[in-house]
Amino acid sequence: QIKSDIDKSLTLFNSSSYTQAGVEKQPLLRIFGKNADFNAPPPASSSPSLPILPQKEVWTMIDSIWSKNVPPRYPPLAGDIQAEAAVIGGGMAGVLTARLLQEAGVDTVLLEAERIGGGQTSGTTAKVTAQHGDKYRQLLASLGAETAGQYAAAQRQAVEDYEALIRRAGIRCGWERRSSWLTAGEEAPLREELEACRTLGLPVKFLPDPQLPFPAAGAVELPEQGQFHPLEFLYGAAQGLRIYEKSWVLQAEENLLHTRQGSVSCRYVVFADHYPFPKTPGYYFLRLHQERSYILALEGAKIPPAMVYHLEPAGKVLSLRPWGEGLLLGGEGHLTGEGREGGRYAALEQRAKELFPDCRVVKRWSAQDCIPLDGLPYIGAFSPARPGWFVATGFGKWGMTGSMVAARMLRGLLTGLPEPWSGVFSPQRFHLSASAQTLAENSLQAAKGLGRRFLTPPRGIAEHLPKGHGGIVEAEGEKLGVYRDEAGEVFLVEARCPHLGCQLEWNPDEKSWDCPCHGSRFDYRGRLLTGPAQEGLPTPPKGV
Protein backbone atom coordinates (compact mmCIF):
# COMPACT_ATOMS: atom_id res chain seq x y z
CA GLN A 1 0.00 0.00 0.00
CA ILE A 2 2.81 2.39 0.88
CA LYS A 3 4.47 1.85 -2.48
CA SER A 4 1.21 2.42 -4.33
CA ASP A 5 0.52 5.66 -2.47
CA ILE A 6 4.05 6.96 -2.97
CA ASP A 7 3.79 6.24 -6.68
CA LYS A 8 0.57 8.26 -6.77
CA SER A 9 2.25 11.19 -5.06
CA LEU A 10 5.24 11.08 -7.37
CA THR A 11 2.81 11.00 -10.30
CA LEU A 12 1.14 14.08 -8.85
CA PHE A 13 4.55 15.79 -8.77
CA ASN A 14 5.43 14.68 -12.28
CA SER A 15 2.17 16.06 -13.67
CA SER A 16 2.30 19.33 -11.72
CA SER A 17 2.50 22.72 -13.40
CA TYR A 18 5.89 23.54 -11.89
CA THR A 19 7.80 25.57 -14.46
CA GLN A 20 10.86 27.06 -12.78
CA ALA A 21 12.90 28.47 -15.64
CA GLY A 22 15.64 26.12 -16.73
CA VAL A 23 15.04 23.52 -14.01
CA GLU A 24 13.90 20.12 -15.17
CA LYS A 25 12.42 17.42 -12.95
CA GLN A 26 14.49 14.60 -14.40
CA PRO A 27 17.44 14.95 -11.95
CA LEU A 28 15.01 14.34 -9.07
CA LEU A 29 13.62 11.21 -10.65
CA ARG A 30 17.10 9.89 -11.32
CA ILE A 31 17.84 10.13 -7.60
CA PHE A 32 14.54 9.01 -6.09
CA GLY A 33 13.33 6.78 -8.91
CA LYS A 34 9.80 6.97 -10.27
CA ASN A 35 9.03 3.68 -8.53
CA ALA A 36 10.94 4.35 -5.31
CA ASP A 37 10.21 1.74 -2.66
CA PHE A 38 10.65 3.05 0.89
CA ASN A 39 10.94 -0.48 2.23
CA ALA A 40 13.40 -1.90 -0.29
CA PRO A 41 16.72 -3.07 1.11
CA PRO A 42 19.71 -0.92 0.29
CA PRO A 43 21.98 -1.90 -2.57
CA ALA A 44 24.44 -4.60 -1.66
CA SER A 45 27.73 -3.29 -0.53
CA SER A 46 30.97 -4.75 0.52
CA SER A 47 32.10 -4.39 4.07
CA PRO A 48 32.44 -1.07 5.79
CA SER A 49 34.28 1.64 3.97
CA LEU A 50 34.17 4.46 6.44
CA PRO A 51 34.20 8.04 5.14
CA ILE A 52 37.20 10.21 5.87
CA LEU A 53 35.84 12.72 8.36
CA PRO A 54 38.41 13.96 10.87
CA GLN A 55 39.41 17.12 9.00
CA LYS A 56 35.77 18.13 8.53
CA GLU A 57 34.26 17.46 11.92
CA VAL A 58 33.23 20.42 14.05
CA TRP A 59 31.10 20.81 17.12
CA THR A 60 30.02 23.73 19.19
CA MET A 61 26.96 23.55 21.38
CA ILE A 62 24.27 26.00 20.32
CA ASP A 63 25.01 29.16 22.28
CA SER A 64 21.63 29.52 23.99
CA ILE A 65 20.63 30.49 27.52
CA TRP A 66 20.67 26.79 28.42
CA SER A 67 24.19 26.01 27.24
CA LYS A 68 26.01 27.86 30.04
CA ASN A 69 25.52 24.69 32.08
CA VAL A 70 28.60 22.51 31.83
CA PRO A 71 27.58 19.05 30.64
CA PRO A 72 28.91 15.88 32.30
CA ARG A 73 31.59 14.10 30.34
CA TYR A 74 31.38 10.54 29.14
CA PRO A 75 34.19 8.49 27.58
CA PRO A 76 34.42 7.68 23.89
CA LEU A 77 33.83 4.14 22.72
CA ALA A 78 37.06 2.16 22.83
CA GLY A 79 36.98 -1.22 21.13
CA ASP A 80 34.16 -3.56 20.22
CA ILE A 81 31.26 -4.08 22.62
CA GLN A 82 27.87 -5.79 22.74
CA ALA A 83 24.46 -4.65 23.98
CA GLU A 84 20.85 -5.60 23.50
CA ALA A 85 19.97 -2.13 22.16
CA ALA A 86 22.04 0.76 20.84
CA VAL A 87 20.60 4.27 20.65
CA ILE A 88 22.23 6.69 18.18
CA GLY A 89 21.94 10.31 19.29
CA GLY A 90 22.30 11.98 22.69
CA GLY A 91 19.56 14.58 22.43
CA MET A 92 16.26 14.51 24.29
CA ALA A 93 14.77 11.66 22.25
CA GLY A 94 17.89 9.52 22.52
CA VAL A 95 18.47 9.99 26.24
CA LEU A 96 14.82 9.41 27.13
CA THR A 97 14.67 6.29 24.96
CA ALA A 98 17.84 4.89 26.51
CA ARG A 99 16.54 5.73 29.98
CA LEU A 100 13.16 4.02 29.55
CA LEU A 101 14.74 0.98 27.88
CA GLN A 102 17.29 0.64 30.67
CA GLU A 103 14.56 0.95 33.32
CA ALA A 104 12.63 -1.80 31.50
CA GLY A 105 15.61 -4.15 31.80
CA VAL A 106 16.96 -3.77 28.24
CA ASP A 107 20.79 -3.59 28.20
CA THR A 108 21.26 -0.34 26.32
CA VAL A 109 24.15 1.83 25.15
CA LEU A 110 23.90 5.36 23.78
CA LEU A 111 26.32 6.64 21.14
CA GLU A 112 26.70 10.40 20.72
CA ALA A 113 28.85 12.00 18.02
CA GLU A 114 29.94 14.84 20.32
CA ARG A 115 28.40 15.77 23.69
CA ILE A 116 24.94 14.83 24.93
CA GLY A 117 22.44 17.66 24.59
CA GLY A 118 24.73 19.54 22.23
CA GLY A 119 22.49 19.42 19.17
CA GLN A 120 18.96 20.69 18.71
CA THR A 121 18.06 20.06 22.36
CA SER A 122 20.30 22.96 23.38
CA GLY A 123 18.36 25.27 21.05
CA THR A 124 14.81 24.45 22.10
CA THR A 125 12.42 26.82 23.86
CA ALA A 126 11.45 23.78 25.96
CA LYS A 127 7.67 24.08 25.88
CA VAL A 128 6.29 20.81 27.24
CA THR A 129 2.73 21.01 26.00
CA ALA A 130 0.05 19.03 24.21
CA GLN A 131 -1.10 22.22 22.51
CA HIS A 132 0.74 22.29 19.20
CA GLY A 133 -0.42 25.51 17.60
CA ASP A 134 -3.62 24.93 15.60
CA LYS A 135 -2.68 21.33 14.84
CA TYR A 136 -5.85 19.58 15.98
CA ARG A 137 -8.18 21.26 13.52
CA GLN A 138 -5.70 20.32 10.79
CA LEU A 139 -5.46 16.69 11.94
CA LEU A 140 -9.23 16.35 12.19
CA ALA A 141 -9.63 17.65 8.66
CA SER A 142 -6.86 15.58 7.08
CA LEU A 143 -6.69 12.36 9.13
CA GLY A 144 -9.93 12.10 11.08
CA ALA A 145 -10.99 11.97 14.70
CA GLU A 146 -9.44 8.61 15.62
CA THR A 147 -5.92 9.54 14.51
CA ALA A 148 -6.16 13.08 15.89
CA GLY A 149 -7.46 11.74 19.20
CA GLN A 150 -4.62 9.26 19.58
CA TYR A 151 -2.09 11.97 18.76
CA ALA A 152 -3.63 14.21 21.45
CA ALA A 153 -3.66 11.39 24.00
CA ALA A 154 0.02 10.65 23.37
CA GLN A 155 1.01 14.29 23.85
CA ARG A 156 -1.01 14.62 27.07
CA GLN A 157 0.60 11.48 28.43
CA ALA A 158 4.04 12.89 27.58
CA VAL A 159 3.48 15.94 29.80
CA GLU A 160 2.58 13.68 32.72
CA ASP A 161 5.53 11.38 32.01
CA TYR A 162 7.96 14.29 32.29
CA GLU A 163 6.67 15.23 35.72
CA ALA A 164 6.69 11.62 36.86
CA LEU A 165 10.32 11.10 35.77
CA ILE A 166 11.42 14.38 37.35
CA ARG A 167 9.84 13.35 40.66
CA ARG A 168 11.07 9.77 40.81
CA ALA A 169 14.63 10.66 39.73
CA GLY A 170 14.81 13.86 41.77
CA ILE A 171 15.89 15.93 38.77
CA ARG A 172 16.34 19.64 39.54
CA CYS A 173 15.48 21.43 36.31
CA GLY A 174 13.10 24.27 37.18
CA TRP A 175 10.02 22.25 36.23
CA GLU A 176 6.82 24.24 36.57
CA ARG A 177 3.28 23.87 35.39
CA ARG A 178 2.05 26.66 33.15
CA SER A 179 -0.87 27.21 30.78
CA SER A 180 -0.37 27.19 27.02
CA TRP A 181 -2.17 29.72 24.82
CA LEU A 182 -2.95 29.73 21.12
CA THR A 183 -3.68 33.27 19.92
CA ALA A 184 -4.37 34.97 16.60
CA GLY A 185 -5.45 38.31 15.21
CA GLU A 186 -8.74 36.82 14.00
CA GLU A 187 -11.20 34.84 16.06
CA ALA A 188 -12.28 32.29 13.42
CA PRO A 189 -9.18 30.01 13.51
CA LEU A 190 -9.22 30.10 17.31
CA ARG A 191 -12.85 29.00 17.45
CA GLU A 192 -12.09 26.20 14.99
CA GLU A 193 -9.18 24.96 17.08
CA LEU A 194 -11.22 25.30 20.27
CA GLU A 195 -13.93 23.03 18.87
CA ALA A 196 -11.39 20.58 17.51
CA CYS A 197 -9.72 20.31 20.92
CA ARG A 198 -13.04 19.82 22.68
CA THR A 199 -14.00 17.11 20.19
CA LEU A 200 -10.79 15.28 21.13
CA GLY A 201 -11.29 15.67 24.86
CA LEU A 202 -8.68 18.35 25.56
CA PRO A 203 -9.71 20.54 28.54
CA VAL A 204 -9.46 23.86 26.72
CA LYS A 205 -11.29 27.12 27.28
CA PHE A 206 -11.57 30.40 25.41
CA LEU A 207 -10.13 33.62 26.84
CA PRO A 208 -11.69 36.65 25.13
CA ASP A 209 -9.03 39.15 26.25
CA PRO A 210 -5.57 37.63 26.87
CA GLN A 211 -4.01 41.12 27.21
CA LEU A 212 -0.88 40.61 25.13
CA PRO A 213 1.34 43.33 23.61
CA PHE A 214 -0.05 42.63 20.13
CA PRO A 215 -3.64 42.46 18.82
CA ALA A 216 -5.23 39.13 19.71
CA ALA A 217 -8.85 38.16 19.13
CA GLY A 218 -8.69 35.79 22.08
CA ALA A 219 -6.76 32.78 23.29
CA VAL A 220 -7.39 29.05 23.39
CA GLU A 221 -6.00 28.02 26.77
CA LEU A 222 -4.81 24.52 27.66
CA PRO A 223 -3.98 24.55 31.38
CA GLU A 224 -1.42 22.57 33.39
CA GLN A 225 1.24 22.16 30.73
CA GLY A 226 4.93 22.47 31.60
CA GLN A 227 8.27 24.13 31.05
CA PHE A 228 11.77 23.51 32.38
CA HIS A 229 15.50 23.88 31.78
CA PRO A 230 16.00 21.24 29.05
CA LEU A 231 19.69 20.55 29.61
CA GLU A 232 19.41 20.33 33.39
CA PHE A 233 16.65 17.78 32.82
CA LEU A 234 18.63 15.91 30.17
CA TYR A 235 21.76 15.65 32.32
CA GLY A 236 19.68 14.34 35.20
CA ALA A 237 17.85 11.82 33.02
CA ALA A 238 21.18 10.58 31.62
CA GLN A 239 22.60 9.62 35.02
CA GLY A 240 23.28 5.91 35.29
CA LEU A 241 23.13 5.25 31.55
CA ARG A 242 25.91 3.66 29.53
CA ILE A 243 26.88 6.59 27.29
CA TYR A 244 29.77 7.01 24.86
CA GLU A 245 30.51 10.52 23.64
CA LYS A 246 32.77 11.49 20.73
CA SER A 247 31.57 8.24 19.15
CA TRP A 248 30.19 9.15 15.75
CA VAL A 249 28.37 6.26 14.08
CA LEU A 250 29.72 6.28 10.55
CA GLN A 251 28.05 3.17 9.24
CA ALA A 252 25.18 0.92 10.26
CA GLU A 253 25.11 -2.70 9.05
CA GLU A 254 21.99 -4.43 10.25
CA ASN A 255 23.00 -5.31 13.84
CA LEU A 256 26.49 -3.79 13.78
CA LEU A 257 27.37 -0.12 14.24
CA HIS A 258 30.80 1.20 13.25
CA THR A 259 32.60 4.17 14.77
CA ARG A 260 36.23 5.21 14.35
CA GLN A 261 37.11 3.83 17.78
CA GLY A 262 35.19 0.55 17.70
CA SER A 263 31.87 -1.11 17.02
CA VAL A 264 28.67 -2.09 18.80
CA SER A 265 26.99 -5.41 18.11
CA CYS A 266 23.33 -5.33 19.16
CA ARG A 267 19.91 -6.81 18.60
CA TYR A 268 18.16 -3.45 18.21
CA VAL A 269 19.28 -0.11 16.75
CA VAL A 270 17.38 3.11 17.48
CA PHE A 271 18.08 6.11 15.22
CA ALA A 272 17.34 9.13 17.44
CA ASP A 273 19.85 11.39 15.71
CA HIS A 274 17.41 14.16 14.65
CA TYR A 275 17.56 13.20 10.94
CA PRO A 276 18.35 9.51 10.27
CA PHE A 277 21.50 9.33 8.18
CA PRO A 278 20.99 6.04 6.23
CA LYS A 279 19.56 6.87 2.82
CA THR A 280 18.13 3.37 2.34
CA PRO A 281 16.02 1.59 3.28
CA GLY A 282 13.33 3.96 4.47
CA TYR A 283 14.12 6.94 2.22
CA TYR A 284 13.55 9.42 5.02
CA PHE A 285 15.26 12.12 2.98
CA LEU A 286 12.16 12.03 0.77
CA ARG A 287 9.76 12.15 3.71
CA LEU A 288 11.26 15.02 5.72
CA HIS A 289 12.30 18.60 5.21
CA GLN A 290 14.02 20.90 7.69
CA GLU A 291 13.12 24.40 8.83
CA ARG A 292 15.03 27.02 10.79
CA SER A 293 13.69 29.44 13.36
CA TYR A 294 15.26 32.17 15.49
CA ILE A 295 15.03 32.94 19.20
CA LEU A 296 15.84 35.98 21.34
CA ALA A 297 16.24 35.93 25.11
CA LEU A 298 14.90 39.25 26.41
CA GLU A 299 15.16 41.06 29.71
CA GLY A 300 12.90 43.97 30.59
CA ALA A 301 9.95 42.58 28.61
CA LYS A 302 6.47 42.16 30.06
CA ILE A 303 6.09 38.46 30.82
CA PRO A 304 2.80 36.81 29.84
CA PRO A 305 1.21 34.39 32.32
CA ALA A 306 1.38 31.53 29.80
CA MET A 307 3.42 30.03 26.99
CA VAL A 308 2.09 31.67 23.82
CA TYR A 309 1.92 30.51 20.19
CA HIS A 310 0.59 33.37 18.05
CA LEU A 311 -0.64 32.83 14.48
CA GLU A 312 0.32 35.72 12.22
CA PRO A 313 -0.57 36.52 8.59
CA ALA A 314 1.07 34.63 5.71
CA GLY A 315 1.66 31.53 7.81
CA LYS A 316 4.13 33.20 10.17
CA VAL A 317 4.28 32.42 13.87
CA LEU A 318 5.43 34.28 16.97
CA SER A 319 6.39 32.25 20.05
CA LEU A 320 6.62 33.60 23.60
CA ARG A 321 7.87 31.60 26.56
CA PRO A 322 8.55 32.96 30.07
CA TRP A 323 12.08 32.27 31.28
CA GLY A 324 12.83 33.23 34.88
CA GLU A 325 12.60 37.01 34.94
CA GLY A 326 12.95 37.13 31.17
CA LEU A 327 11.14 36.11 28.01
CA LEU A 328 12.02 33.96 25.00
CA LEU A 329 10.72 35.39 21.72
CA GLY A 330 10.85 33.16 18.63
CA GLY A 331 9.90 33.56 15.00
CA GLU A 332 11.16 34.38 11.49
CA GLY A 333 11.09 30.72 10.44
CA HIS A 334 12.01 29.55 6.94
CA LEU A 335 13.01 26.46 5.01
CA THR A 336 16.64 25.54 5.61
CA GLY A 337 18.68 26.74 2.64
CA GLU A 338 16.21 29.52 1.80
CA GLY A 339 17.68 32.25 4.00
CA ARG A 340 20.03 33.88 1.50
CA GLU A 341 18.55 37.35 2.03
CA GLY A 342 19.41 37.30 5.76
CA GLY A 343 18.10 39.80 8.27
CA ARG A 344 16.18 37.29 10.39
CA TYR A 345 17.69 38.33 13.71
CA ALA A 346 17.34 42.00 12.82
CA ALA A 347 13.66 41.56 11.98
CA LEU A 348 13.01 39.67 15.22
CA GLU A 349 14.86 42.28 17.27
CA GLN A 350 12.83 45.03 15.61
CA ARG A 351 9.64 43.17 16.51
CA ALA A 352 10.86 42.80 20.09
CA LYS A 353 11.43 46.56 20.37
CA GLU A 354 7.96 47.25 18.94
CA LEU A 355 6.33 44.94 21.47
CA PHE A 356 8.57 45.72 24.45
CA PRO A 357 10.26 49.13 23.97
CA ASP A 358 12.35 48.81 27.14
CA CYS A 359 13.58 45.27 26.52
CA ARG A 360 17.20 44.20 26.12
CA VAL A 361 18.45 41.25 24.05
CA VAL A 362 20.78 39.13 26.19
CA LYS A 363 21.16 36.12 23.88
CA ARG A 364 20.13 35.04 20.42
CA TRP A 365 20.32 31.70 18.67
CA SER A 366 18.57 29.53 16.10
CA ALA A 367 17.10 26.06 15.95
CA GLN A 368 16.32 23.48 13.28
CA ASP A 369 13.35 21.12 13.09
CA CYS A 370 12.48 18.09 10.95
CA ILE A 371 9.02 18.37 9.39
CA PRO A 372 7.18 15.17 8.30
CA LEU A 373 4.86 14.82 5.32
CA ASP A 374 1.53 14.46 7.11
CA GLY A 375 2.21 16.33 10.35
CA LEU A 376 2.88 13.20 12.43
CA PRO A 377 6.33 12.10 13.63
CA TYR A 378 7.90 8.88 12.39
CA ILE A 379 8.31 6.64 15.43
CA GLY A 380 8.67 2.88 15.23
CA ALA A 381 10.15 0.29 12.88
CA PHE A 382 12.66 1.88 10.51
CA SER A 383 11.76 -0.40 7.59
CA PRO A 384 10.60 -4.01 7.09
CA ALA A 385 13.93 -4.54 5.33
CA ARG A 386 15.70 -3.91 8.65
CA PRO A 387 13.63 -5.70 11.33
CA GLY A 388 15.96 -4.72 14.17
CA TRP A 389 16.07 -1.01 13.36
CA PHE A 390 13.84 1.66 14.87
CA VAL A 391 13.57 5.41 14.35
CA ALA A 392 12.31 8.56 16.06
CA THR A 393 12.25 11.68 13.90
CA GLY A 394 10.01 14.36 12.41
CA PHE A 395 8.73 15.96 15.62
CA GLY A 396 8.07 19.25 13.84
CA LYS A 397 8.27 22.17 16.26
CA TRP A 398 7.29 20.01 19.23
CA GLY A 399 10.37 18.00 20.12
CA MET A 400 9.83 17.94 23.88
CA THR A 401 6.58 15.98 23.96
CA GLY A 402 7.57 14.22 20.74
CA SER A 403 10.73 12.88 22.39
CA MET A 404 8.83 11.48 25.37
CA VAL A 405 6.18 9.92 23.12
CA ALA A 406 8.99 8.31 21.11
CA ALA A 407 10.75 6.95 24.20
CA ARG A 408 7.55 5.46 25.58
CA MET A 409 6.60 3.96 22.21
CA LEU A 410 10.00 2.48 21.50
CA ARG A 411 10.19 0.95 24.96
CA GLY A 412 6.87 -0.76 24.25
CA LEU A 413 7.88 -2.00 20.83
CA LEU A 414 11.21 -3.40 22.01
CA THR A 415 9.71 -5.11 25.06
CA GLY A 416 6.61 -6.50 23.35
CA LEU A 417 4.15 -4.14 25.05
CA PRO A 418 3.25 -1.60 22.36
CA GLU A 419 1.36 1.57 23.20
CA PRO A 420 -2.21 1.87 21.87
CA TRP A 421 -1.22 4.74 19.57
CA SER A 422 1.79 3.00 17.99
CA GLY A 423 0.08 2.66 14.62
CA VAL A 424 -0.58 6.40 14.38
CA PHE A 425 3.14 7.17 14.37
CA SER A 426 4.33 4.12 12.42
CA PRO A 427 6.86 5.05 9.71
CA GLN A 428 5.17 2.47 7.48
CA ARG A 429 1.99 4.56 7.25
CA PHE A 430 1.29 6.81 4.31
CA HIS A 431 -1.69 9.15 4.23
CA LEU A 432 -1.99 10.28 0.63
CA SER A 433 -4.52 13.06 1.27
CA ALA A 434 -2.41 14.57 4.06
CA SER A 435 0.98 13.94 2.47
CA ALA A 436 0.67 14.57 -1.25
CA GLN A 437 1.07 18.34 -1.18
CA THR A 438 4.03 18.27 1.22
CA LEU A 439 5.68 15.45 -0.72
CA ALA A 440 5.31 17.43 -3.92
CA GLU A 441 6.70 20.57 -2.24
CA ASN A 442 9.66 18.62 -0.81
CA SER A 443 10.32 17.11 -4.24
CA LEU A 444 10.19 20.50 -5.93
CA GLN A 445 12.56 21.89 -3.31
CA ALA A 446 15.02 19.08 -4.05
CA ALA A 447 14.66 19.68 -7.79
CA LYS A 448 15.37 23.37 -7.31
CA GLY A 449 18.47 22.57 -5.24
CA LEU A 450 19.79 20.23 -7.92
CA GLY A 451 18.87 22.70 -10.66
CA ARG A 452 20.76 25.51 -8.97
CA ARG A 453 23.91 23.47 -9.10
CA PHE A 454 23.70 22.73 -12.81
CA LEU A 455 21.72 25.58 -14.31
CA THR A 456 21.91 28.69 -12.11
CA PRO A 457 24.78 31.01 -13.02
CA PRO A 458 27.23 32.18 -10.33
CA ARG A 459 26.23 35.41 -8.60
CA GLY A 460 29.61 37.09 -8.84
CA ILE A 461 33.32 36.53 -8.72
CA ALA A 462 35.41 36.11 -5.60
CA GLU A 463 37.37 39.33 -6.08
CA HIS A 464 34.17 41.40 -5.92
CA LEU A 465 32.80 39.85 -2.71
CA PRO A 466 32.59 42.46 0.10
CA LYS A 467 34.13 41.76 3.49
CA GLY A 468 31.83 39.88 5.84
CA HIS A 469 29.83 38.38 2.97
CA GLY A 470 29.49 34.97 1.34
CA GLY A 471 27.94 33.60 -1.81
CA ILE A 472 28.16 31.34 -4.83
CA VAL A 473 30.84 32.83 -7.06
CA GLU A 474 32.94 31.92 -10.04
CA ALA A 475 36.60 31.15 -9.58
CA GLU A 476 38.56 30.03 -12.64
CA GLY A 477 35.36 28.88 -14.29
CA GLU A 478 34.13 26.86 -11.29
CA LYS A 479 31.15 27.56 -9.05
CA LEU A 480 32.35 27.68 -5.47
CA GLY A 481 31.09 28.76 -2.09
CA VAL A 482 33.14 31.73 -0.93
CA TYR A 483 33.18 33.68 2.32
CA ARG A 484 35.35 36.76 2.85
CA ASP A 485 35.76 37.56 6.54
CA GLU A 486 36.07 41.04 8.05
CA ALA A 487 39.86 40.88 7.78
CA GLY A 488 39.62 40.11 4.06
CA GLU A 489 40.65 36.44 4.28
CA VAL A 490 38.81 34.27 1.75
CA PHE A 491 37.46 30.79 2.54
CA LEU A 492 36.47 28.59 -0.40
CA VAL A 493 34.47 25.37 -0.35
CA GLU A 494 32.78 23.20 -2.93
CA ALA A 495 29.17 24.38 -3.12
CA ARG A 496 27.76 20.87 -3.53
CA CYS A 497 26.18 19.09 -0.57
CA PRO A 498 27.86 15.68 -0.09
CA HIS A 499 24.54 14.12 0.94
CA LEU A 500 22.79 14.07 -2.45
CA GLY A 501 24.51 16.74 -4.50
CA CYS A 502 22.29 19.81 -4.13
CA GLN A 503 23.76 23.29 -4.43
CA LEU A 504 24.27 24.95 -1.07
CA GLU A 505 23.12 28.45 -0.18
CA TRP A 506 24.82 31.03 2.00
CA ASN A 507 23.07 31.88 5.29
CA PRO A 508 24.34 35.34 6.29
CA ASP A 509 22.67 35.25 9.70
CA GLU A 510 24.60 32.15 10.73
CA LYS A 511 27.62 32.42 8.40
CA SER A 512 26.92 28.90 7.23
CA TRP A 513 26.34 26.93 4.03
CA ASP A 514 22.87 25.38 4.12
CA CYS A 515 21.37 22.71 1.88
CA PRO A 516 17.91 23.63 0.52
CA CYS A 517 17.11 20.00 -0.30
CA HIS A 518 17.47 18.13 2.98
CA GLY A 519 18.82 20.64 5.48
CA SER A 520 22.47 19.72 6.04
CA ARG A 521 24.55 22.67 7.26
CA PHE A 522 28.26 23.51 7.20
CA ASP A 523 30.28 26.36 8.66
CA TYR A 524 32.10 28.80 6.37
CA ARG A 525 35.21 26.60 6.46
CA GLY A 526 33.17 23.63 5.20
CA ARG A 527 33.00 21.74 8.49
CA LEU A 528 29.82 19.75 9.09
CA LEU A 529 27.35 21.32 11.54
CA THR A 530 24.19 19.23 11.11
CA GLY A 531 23.12 16.27 8.99
CA PRO A 532 21.86 14.27 7.23
CA ALA A 533 25.24 14.68 5.49
CA GLN A 534 27.96 12.61 7.14
CA GLU A 535 30.99 14.58 6.01
CA GLY A 536 32.15 18.13 5.48
CA LEU A 537 32.76 20.07 2.28
CA PRO A 538 35.93 19.59 0.26
CA THR A 539 38.05 22.68 -0.20
CA PRO A 540 39.50 23.55 -3.62
CA PRO A 541 43.22 23.14 -4.20
CA LYS A 542 45.47 26.02 -3.20
CA GLY A 543 45.56 28.73 -5.80
CA VAL A 544 41.97 28.31 -7.04
Secondary structure, DSSP 8 states (H G I E B T S, - for coil): -HHHHHHHHHHHHHTS----TT--SHHHHHHH-TT--TTS------S------GGGB------SSSTTS---------S-EEEEEEEE--SHHHHHHHHHHHHTT--EEEE-SS-TT-SGGGG---EE-S--TTHHHHHHHHH-HHHHHHHHHHHHHHHHHHHHHHHHHT--S--EEEEEEEEESSHHHHHHHHHHHHHTT---EEES----SS--S-EEEEEEEEE--HHHHHHHHHTTSEEESS----EEETTEEE-SS-EEEEEEEEE-SSS----TTT-HHHHEEEEEEEEEEEESS---SSEEEEE-GGG-EEEEEEETTEEEEEEEEEETT--TT--HHHHHHHHHHHH-TT-EEEEEEEEEEEEESSSS-EEEEEETTEEEEEEEE--TT-HHHHHHHHHHHHHHHHHT---TTHHHH-TT---HHHHHHHHHHHHHHHHHHHHHHHHS--S-BGGG--TTEEEEEEETTEEEEEEE-TTS-EEEEE-B-TTT--B-EEETTTTEEE-TTT--EEETTS-EEESS--S------TT-
